[in-house]
Amino acid sequence: MIDVTSGEDCCRPLLALIKGHVVSIQIKAALAVEVLADHNESSQAAFLAQDAVNALIRLLKVQTDSVVISLI
């Protein structure tokens, strides 16, 4: 059973979804990370240990680049 209150057990699966290629799923996974890490130090530590920050920055960069390209 997965303990979703800590975020530790679902850290790897969520990051795998964020690193995937389906934008809608990536965004939903990023939102789940936000909810789990909000005011929860153990979850924050777990996501930091799994390099979640870089995965989220890459997702943001890809989304930002896509928006800029579509505006051109």
C-alpha positions, 0 to 999 in steps of 0.5 A: 500500500502506498502512503500518499500522506508522506509523498515518499512512496509516490515520488518516483512514479510521479517524477516518471510521469513528469519526465514522460511525453504526454503533456496533460499527464505531466501537468497533472503529475506536477500538480500532485507534487505540489499538493504532496509537498505543500507544508510537508517537510518529509515530502519536500525532502523526498522530492528533493532527494529524487531531483524533482526540481530539475524535472519540474524546471525541464517541464516548465522550460519545454512548456514555455518554449512551446508557447513561445513557438506557437506565438511566433 
